[in-house]
């Protein structure tokens, strides 16, 4: 599994794109995902647009909500 340090070296745009793709495959809206993990919908939208990367614990929560692993965002 990737760790927080490794995530920092990966483009926020790349992580955001994969996050959005996985969310859409799961059939979730940004609002639904945000509600599941306890953040604002606007934050999900910003991360998916490559405007920063979620903190590592939040990435883990997103991966869990999407039924995947952290590796899915960076592979």
N, C-alpha and C positions, 0 to 999 in steps of 0.2 A: 504494500500500500504506500502511496505517496505521502510525504509528510509536508508540514507547513512550509519549510524552507524550500522544498522542491517546487511547490505551487507558486512561489514568488518569482521563479524564473520563467514561468510560462505567461504568455501574453494574456492580458485581461480580456481582450477581444476574443481570443480563442476559447477561453474558459466560458465566457458569456454565450458564445455561439453554441457550444456543446450543451450548456445548461438549457438554453431555449429549445434546442432540438430535442433533448431528452424530455423536457416538460411537455412539449407538443405531442411527442409520441405517446406519452402517458395520458394524454387527453385532458391535461389540466390547464386552466387559465393562470396567468400570472397572479391574479387575485387569490385564487384557490391555493396555490403554492405558498404565497405569502401568509395566508391565514394558517396553514398547516404548520409553518415553522416559526410564526410569531414575529414577522417583520412587515413593513409597509409594502404594498404593491409597487409603489414607485421605486423602492429599493431593488426589487426583483428586476424591474424593467431597466434600471440603470446598470445593474450587473450584467444583464443579458446584452446590453448595448456596448459593453466593454468599458464602462465608466467605473473602473476599480474592480476589485475582486472581494467577494465576501470573506470575512474572517474564517479561518480554518474550521472552527467548531460549527459555524453556519453552513459551510460547504458540506460537512459531514451530515448535518440535518437535512440539507437539500437532497443529497444523494440518497439518504434513507427514505425520504418522502417520495422520491422518484423510483425507488426499488432498484437502486444501483449502488456502485461504490465510488469513492473519490477518484479512483483511477479512470473512470469513464469521462471525467472532465478534462483529463490531461493526456489521454492516450490517443 
